[in-house]
Amino acid sequence: MISNRGFRRFLALVMIVMVSITSISCLPIAAYAENEENQELHSKVDAYMEQTMADQHIAGATLVIVKDGQIVMKQGYGYADIENQKLVDPNVTMFRIGSVSKVLTAIAALQQVEQESLRLDQDVNAYLSDFKVNNPYTTPLTLSHLLTHTSGLSERLDGVYSEVLTEEPVPLSQTLKQHMPAVVRPPGEVIQYSNFGYALVGHLVEQASGEPFDQYVKEHLFQPLEMDNTIYSISPGESRVSKGYSYENGNYVVEPYGNILVHPAGSIASTASDMGNFLQSQLQNGTYKNKQILNRETALDIRKRQFTVQETMPGYGYGYYENFKNPKIPTHDGDVDTFTSQLSLYPEANLGYFISYNTLDDGKLRDGIENVIYGHYGVGLDQDTSSIGLENPSQVEDIHSYNGSYVFAQRLKEGPLKSRGLFLKVKIKATDDGTMKVRAFDSSVSGEYRHAGDHLYINADNGRRLYLKQDLEGKHYLIINQKVPMQTLEKLDSIEAFMEGIIRPFVFGMAVIAFLVGIVQFFRRKRKGNLDAAARRARQSSNMLSVLTLVLGICIILVMLTTSDSFRGNVLVAVMVISILILIALIRLSIYLLKMIHHRQISWLGCIYYTLSMLSGCGALVYAAFLDLY
């Protein structure tokens, strides 16, 4: 028999064993549930990446996803170097992250704000010694304006980019002193994305810290965040960075790296692994492994809305901007050379990701990955318009002054690339019943909008919102609920509207008509015999004029679309030659037209036709001059 004491010991032993078995059996279940969720995430993301990369002909990509302080997925896809069959390694292969660099630049500036070496509301000219920003307005330009892209700086390409890599970054003071654009609209009015603005932020950090900006970022960001496989800028011979590709005629073509002269705005190259560390610091409010790069309040300010033109529109924080599909998602895209990137956070779920890839695709892969990742975690990406009520027709407002064509505010207003900024237009027309009709290059923006508040309009079909704004100078703006850096469009001024709305259509429309008439006349002449000398030469001059005008139009398109400075330079030489030939054709046509009129050898219809042809030629020269092609 077992004694009472022995029986109690036996029961205790049995209980211990049972508890131990139960505990041990529970551990694999919890771990399996977690792995199962991650496996499902991996499966969804892998399927999307593989399919989309194949569809879009993307050579290589890198991705990291962070959840609850842990990296839950880190993956490389495809090739970093196709010729040498070098696969993308998320721990080692660097990708150029483009304007995602601006988030790190903003953090560097806010570190100096915390140290009271910079102030967010101080006129930046107070910190500058080598040069001053030309600001004709009474509103001072501040660091806050620069960080939220509300500086009002004009757009400029000179000094932004070079096709020649250098061993060390070109000093910011040198670039900004030579190329710093002026302020062309009152600071703090609207968002206009500016690379020079963030270059100036980097220079302000230099002025405050006494360190070159590249060295500052390495010591105060890369090192504490253990971003050991991240470089501030690419130098010649750098082999750790993925090659960049374009896909042409069924082949991948290696494209050379360019040099970002405004380097705080977009020069960094990094790995998915290192960007995972950065993501963790962002989701942990400035802390990584007990190392603090920002105070908690400042870390929140980076992603918290600091500016918006209207409360229902997405806006900017100090570095991030709000995702227009869900303003609770701070994000930032990056594009440089052939590289496309995105950094995105959803702090409410302690979730974020970084993606970058090395082949041009117009951002299609980037725009779709957020649906896969956030969809897996149940994060909504639909525009919520439930809080916006459509007002009844009696509450209409007079917005007829806003009627007209609008183009992106971030555009060049001088130089041969002026045509780029005039290419994509949005036309709006107010109706008497309080609605607004919109015609745009983007079909999701086009449609009928109803009044939903003070200068706020909403498309009831898809929830797209538009806001109309007039600044202190009386300029009209159209704000579209889309990616924040591209949300602001400005109305064409009277000269621009005349040139784009009347001169351009007339010039090239008449040239097409004259070209077709010339073809018809060519075959009719064969049947009816030769004309007299004056009529024949007038017709030749008119035909030459139409062909030259159309060729000039093709050259304008080439200047607008090409990314090669050398090719653009050759096209501009051709533009000059063609313009001279147009002038010669105009003089010839006018001489022979006068002769035919004098000898009464031309009908009034023919006289009108040749006059319109000459006006078209003159208009072509005027339009080319308007586009700064000479």
PyMOL commands that set and color helices and strands:
alter all, ss='L'
color gray80, all
select helices_A, chain A and resi 4-56+98-114+124-126+143-147+172-179+195-209+213-222+263-265+272-283+296-303+347-349+364-376+393-395+400-402+418-423+484-486+494-528+533-561+565-598+604-626
alter helices_A, ss='H'
color red, helices_A
select strands_A, chain A and resi 60-67+70-81+86-87+95-96+161-162+244-248+251-255+259-260+269-270+287-288+291-292+321-323+326-336+339-346+351-357+404-408+426-430+435-440+447-453+456-458+465-470+476-480+488-491
alter strands_A, ss='S'
color yellow, strands_A
deselect
rebuild
show_as cartoon
